[in-house]
Amino acid sequence: MRLRHRLFATAAGLAVWCVLVASPQEPQHFYNVDREVDITGTVREIVMEPRYQDKAAFLTVVLEEKKTGKLYTVEISPAWFFEQDLHQGESLRIMGSLVSEGKVNLVMARQVRLRGEMMAVRDKHGFPNWRGGPGRQKRRWKR
């Protein structure tokens, strides 16, 4: 009887392990107010890519910092939320949370300053301002 229980427990454990290994896992990252950075730079690349279980196309830019030339991948917001045309070569100032993701310097934006206007894409605690979906009719850009 004990042998049967051990075999069953081993088989169940192996089945769970196989499911975990086989399922695609998206890297999880969270906004951390203790790791906030302020970066001013030039937009080198603009990417619209699916993020967060492919719920919406997400606006992501590669930003080259003016002082150091260091490249950052900046996760801004869902494309429908941003409301502004962004162009390669434009100057952009980002305040956000630095997330270590391997060799990529990933920043989750909280504030974006573009052409003299500032947009808060997250609140002061890092929670997304796009919560509630595209139907929110709140003014997003401030001078």
C-alpha positions as CSV (number, residue, x, y, z in Angstrom):
1,M,0.0,0.0,0.0
2,R,2.8,2.5,0.9
3,L,4.5,1.7,-2.4
4,R,1.3,2.5,-4.3
5,H,1.0,5.9,-2.5
6,R,4.7,6.7,-3.2
7,L,4.3,5.8,-6.9
8,F,1.1,7.9,-7.1
9,A,2.8,10.9,-5.4
10,T,5.8,10.6,-7.7
11,A,3.7,10.4,-10.8
12,A,1.6,13.4,-9.7
13,G,4.7,15.5,-9.0
14,L,6.2,14.6,-12.3
15,A,2.9,15.5,-14.1
16,V,2.9,18.9,-12.4
17,W,6.6,19.5,-13.2
18,C,5.9,18.6,-16.9
19,V,3.0,21.1,-17.1
20,L,5.1,23.9,-15.6
21,V,8.1,23.3,-17.9
22,A,6.0,23.0,-21.0
23,S,3.7,26.1,-20.5
24,P,5.0,29.3,-21.9
25,Q,5.8,31.7,-19.2
26,E,5.9,35.5,-19.7
27,P,8.4,37.3,-17.6
28,Q,6.6,39.2,-14.8
29,H,7.7,42.6,-13.8
30,F,6.2,45.1,-11.5
31,Y,6.5,48.8,-10.9
32,N,8.8,49.5,-8.0
33,V,8.8,53.2,-6.8
34,D,12.1,52.6,-5.0
35,R,13.8,52.0,-8.4
36,E,12.6,55.1,-10.2
37,V,14.8,56.8,-12.7
38,D,14.6,60.0,-14.7
39,I,16.0,59.6,-18.2
40,T,16.2,62.2,-21.0
41,G,17.1,60.9,-24.4
42,T,16.4,60.4,-28.1
43,V,13.9,57.9,-29.5
44,R,15.8,55.3,-31.5
45,E,13.0,52.9,-32.2
46,I,9.2,52.7,-31.8
47,V,7.7,49.2,-31.3
48,M,4.1,48.2,-31.0
49,E,4.1,44.8,-29.5
50,P,1.6,42.5,-27.7
51,R,2.2,42.5,-24.0
52,Y,0.3,41.2,-20.9
53,Q,-1.3,38.2,-22.5
54,D,-1.8,39.9,-25.9
55,K,-4.7,42.1,-24.5
56,A,-3.6,45.2,-26.5
57,A,-0.8,46.5,-28.7
58,F,1.6,48.1,-26.3
59,L,3.7,51.2,-27.2
60,T,7.4,50.5,-26.4
61,V,10.3,52.7,-27.4
62,V,14.1,52.3,-27.4
63,L,15.5,55.4,-25.8
64,E,19.2,56.5,-26.0
65,E,20.1,58.5,-23.0
66,K,21.7,61.8,-23.9
67,K,24.4,61.9,-21.2
68,T,25.7,58.3,-21.4
69,G,24.4,56.9,-24.8
70,K,23.0,53.9,-22.9
71,L,20.0,52.3,-24.4
72,Y,16.7,51.7,-22.5
73,T,13.6,49.8,-23.6
74,V,10.7,51.9,-22.3
75,E,7.3,50.3,-21.8
76,I,4.9,53.3,-22.0
77,S,1.2,52.2,-22.3
78,P,-1.3,50.5,-24.5
79,A,-1.3,52.2,-27.9
80,W,-4.9,53.4,-27.6
81,F,-4.1,55.3,-24.4
82,F,-1.1,57.4,-25.5
83,E,-2.9,59.8,-27.9
84,Q,0.2,61.4,-29.4
85,D,2.2,60.7,-32.5
86,L,5.7,59.8,-31.6
87,H,8.6,59.9,-34.1
88,Q,12.1,58.4,-34.3
89,G,14.7,61.0,-33.4
90,E,12.4,63.0,-31.0
91,S,13.5,64.0,-27.6
92,L,11.7,62.3,-24.7
93,R,11.9,62.5,-20.9
94,I,10.8,59.5,-19.0
95,M,10.3,59.0,-15.3
96,G,9.7,55.3,-14.5
97,S,10.8,52.2,-12.7
98,L,14.0,50.5,-13.8
99,V,13.4,46.7,-14.1
100,S,16.3,44.3,-14.6
101,E,15.5,41.9,-17.4
102,G,18.8,40.3,-18.4
103,K,21.0,42.5,-20.5
104,V,18.0,44.7,-21.5
105,N,17.5,47.9,-19.4
106,L,13.7,47.9,-19.1
107,V,11.9,50.9,-17.8
108,M,8.2,51.0,-17.0
109,A,7.2,54.6,-17.6
110,R,5.2,56.6,-15.1
111,Q,5.5,60.0,-16.7
112,V,6.3,60.9,-20.3
113,R,7.4,64.4,-21.3
114,L,7.1,65.1,-25.0
115,R,7.1,68.5,-26.8
116,G,6.7,70.4,-23.5
117,E,3.7,68.4,-22.3
118,M,3.6,65.8,-19.6
119,M,1.5,62.7,-19.6
120,A,1.0,60.5,-16.5
121,V,0.7,56.9,-17.7
122,R,0.8,55.6,-14.1
123,D,-0.1,57.1,-10.8
124,K,2.5,57.9,-8.1
125,H,2.3,54.3,-6.8
126,G,2.8,52.8,-10.3
127,F,-0.7,51.7,-11.0
128,P,-1.7,52.1,-14.7
129,N,-3.9,55.1,-15.5
130,W,-5.4,53.1,-18.4
131,R,-7.3,50.9,-15.9
132,G,-10.9,50.6,-17.0
133,G,-10.2,50.4,-20.7
134,P,-10.5,52.8,-23.7
135,G,-13.8,54.3,-22.6
136,R,-12.3,56.6,-20.0
137,Q,-12.7,60.2,-21.1
138,K,-10.2,61.9,-18.8
139,R,-7.7,64.5,-20.0
140,R,-4.2,62.9,-19.9
141,W,-1.7,65.6,-21.1
142,K,-0.7,68.6,-19.0
143,R,1.4,71.6,-19.9
